[in-house]
């Protein structure tokens, strides 16, 4: 149920975001990171690649109440650190 809800939330969130630094902000792009965000799993190479790509969008995701429970967590911060993506100061 959580995964279905996340996908639905992401679909709605995409409607509200434009481009940031030539990156299309699309929270669905972070779907390879969901196991690492929600479980104590190591991030995959695909996750790190997408997280680096979506880095300019992270503040927007963190500020969005629908996405915050997924992206502003200790696990998400650990994943960012493991992927060498600086955590934003929003």
C-alpha positions in Angstrom: 0.0 0.0 0.0 2.9 2.4 0.9 4.4 2.0 -2.6 1.1 2.6 -4.4 0.5 5.7 -2.3 4.0 7.0 -3.0 3.6 6.6 -6.7 0.2 8.4 -6.6 1.8 11.2 -4.5 4.6 11.4 -7.0 2.3 11.7 -9.9 0.5 14.6 -8.3 3.8 16.2 -7.2 5.1 16.2 -10.7 2.3 18.5 -11.7 3.5 21.2 -9.3 7.2 21.2 -10.1 9.0 22.7 -13.1 12.7 22.5 -14.0 15.5 23.4 -11.6 18.9 24.0 -13.1 17.9 22.2 -16.3 16.7 19.2 -14.3 13.1 18.1 -14.5 12.1 17.6 -10.9 10.2 14.3 -10.8 10.1 12.5 -7.5 9.3 9.2 -9.4 12.9 9.3 -10.6 13.9 8.4 -7.0 12.0 5.2 -7.1 15.2 3.1 -7.3 16.0 4.6 -3.9 12.8 3.5 -2.1 14.2 0.3 -0.6 17.1 2.3 0.8 14.9 5.1 2.0 12.4 2.9 3.7 14.5 -0.1 4.8 18.0 -0.4 6.2 19.2 -1.3 2.7 22.3 0.0 0.9 21.6 2.3 -2.1 22.1 0.8 -5.5 24.2 2.5 -8.3 20.9 3.4 -10.0 19.7 5.0 -6.8 22.8 7.1 -6.4 22.7 8.2 -10.1 19.1 9.3 -9.8 19.7 11.0 -6.4 22.6 13.0 -7.9 20.5 13.9 -10.9 17.6 15.1 -8.7 19.8 16.9 -6.2 18.6 20.4 -7.2 15.1 19.2 -6.5 15.6 17.9 -3.0 14.5 21.0 -1.1 11.3 21.1 -3.1 10.7 17.4 -2.2 11.5 18.0 1.5 9.2 21.0 1.7 6.3 19.1 0.1 4.2 17.6 3.0 3.2 14.6 0.8 6.8 13.7 0.0 8.6 14.7 3.3 7.9 11.4 5.1 9.8 9.6 2.4 12.7 12.0 1.7 13.4 13.8 5.0 14.2 10.7 7.1 17.4 9.4 8.7 17.6 6.7 6.1 17.3 9.2 3.2 20.1 11.3 4.8 22.2 8.1 5.1 21.5 7.3 1.4 22.5 10.8 0.3 25.7 10.5 2.3 26.5 7.0 0.9 25.9 8.4 -2.6 28.1 11.5 -2.0 25.1 13.8 -2.4 25.2 16.8 0.0 22.0 17.1 2.1 20.4 20.4 1.3 20.0 23.1 3.9 16.5 24.3 3.0 
